[in-house]
Amino acid sequence: MKILVALKQVPDTETKIKIHPEGTALDLSDVKWVTSPYDEYALEEAMRLKESQGATVSALAVGDDRVKDVLRNALALGADEALHVSTSEKCEDPFVVATYVANAVRDRGFDLLLFGNKGSGGDHAAVGPMVAELLGIAQANVVVKLTLDQGRFFAERQVESGLEVVEGKLPAVITTQKGLNDPRYPNLKGIMAAKKKEIISIPLTESISPALQTMKLAFPPPRAEGRQLAGTPQEQAQALLAALQNEAKIF
Ligand SMILES: Cc1cc2nc3c(=O)[nH]c(=O)nc-3n(C[C@H](O)[C@H](O)[C@H](O)COP(=O)(O)OP(=O)(O)OC[C@H]3O[C@@H](n4cnc5c(N)ncnc54)[C@H](O)[C@@H]3O)c2cc1C
């Protein structure tokens, strides 16, 4: 079985995000880059399937040379192959990324294509489903449990207030949700071995124009400062009740 894991490189969630003065892009200086957290579940699931069913795992990232770091991390965790779709063009449209991924994988015979359900930061939740459509294959999204058997997948999807169980034919796209597994960390041996492994460069076969353009980025309005209630516990409870009634107008 051949498994693909698509990896997006994103700013670490602890990075203090700044908006570029022009207001339509982030200021990416001083950013620490990591693998998007949802993609870590995808990579872990691929590793578990490799261990239990003998699959080969290919990691793929679209972007400039900087994204090679997420590919090295995937190799350190046990991926067999790293594919780099190399482009440094400005790109804010998930359809462009999806087209580049679909073109890169179309003739590589993957049985299972794993994506994060959304890329941290962009949050479009679009690339995986678009790749499935472009390739004409099945898809199951926000998956929290995955089983493969005799050319079929069985997936539990997290839906509002419950679970949905779906089944379909491989090849298929699965997008991963928190709870699918607990991602592992690379060990030193894996990190050292990954440094020597080749990253295969896949040239773009076509360059497509984005249909989406970011017009504005803004932080949410600042939250009002909290205040401490003084007095005895009874006085505090009365003051809280008064504030909820008169200021917050909750009841
Ligand atoms: C060359 C390049 C330049 C970019 N320039 C900008 C920019 O100027 N401004 C800006 O705001 N954004 C930029 N981006 C980010 C780009 O807009 C997003 O990657 C894309 O729109 C997907 O958005 P998302 O994370 O919301 O997708 P989602 O659909 O939420 O992502 C879902 C999943 O798709 C996969 N995926 C997403 N992106 C990639 C990728 N690059 N490689 C492999 N798998 C992927 C991952 O598995 C991810 O979990 C750039 C990306 C590239 C590749």
The ligand as an ORCA input file, in Angstrom:
! r2SCAN-3c Opt
* xyz 0 1
  C       4.489     29.061     -2.505
  C       3.461     29.474     -1.509
  C       3.305     30.830     -1.225
  C       2.368     31.238     -0.297
  N       2.190     32.550     -0.093
  C       1.238     32.972      0.754
  C       0.986     34.350      0.947
  O       1.636     35.187      0.328
  N       0.032     34.720      1.826
  C      -0.715     33.790      2.486
  O      -1.594     34.175      3.259
  N      -0.529     32.460      2.323
  C       0.442     32.023      1.482
  N       0.638     30.681      1.298
  C      -0.185     29.739      2.039
  C      -1.321     29.291      1.147
  O      -2.209     30.323      0.967
  C      -2.024     28.136      1.823
  O      -1.118     27.060      1.950
  C      -3.169     27.591      1.000
  O      -4.072     28.593      0.647
  C      -3.900     26.551      1.826
  O      -4.539     27.233      2.879
  P      -5.026     26.495      4.176
  O      -3.922     26.160      5.056
  O      -6.123     27.308      4.725
  O      -5.580     25.147      3.526
  P      -6.413     24.016      4.133
  O      -7.312     23.566      3.076
  O      -6.984     24.416      5.451
  O      -5.268     22.891      4.390
  C      -5.666     21.546      4.622
  C      -4.522     20.617      4.411
  O      -4.025     20.727      3.079
  C      -2.633     20.421      3.069
  N      -1.855     21.591      2.624
  C      -2.172     22.909      2.708
  N      -1.175     23.666      2.206
  C      -0.212     22.812      1.800
  C       1.060     22.960      1.206
  N       1.572     24.167      0.935
  N       1.802     21.852      0.922
  C       1.307     20.608      1.198
  N       0.104     20.393      1.765
  C      -0.637     21.474      2.052
  C      -2.261     20.051      4.508
  O      -2.431     18.661      4.673
  C      -3.305     20.839      5.305
  O      -3.522     20.315      6.591
  C       1.560     30.258      0.378
  C       1.718     28.890      0.079
  C       2.652     28.503     -0.854
  C       2.772     27.040     -1.164
*
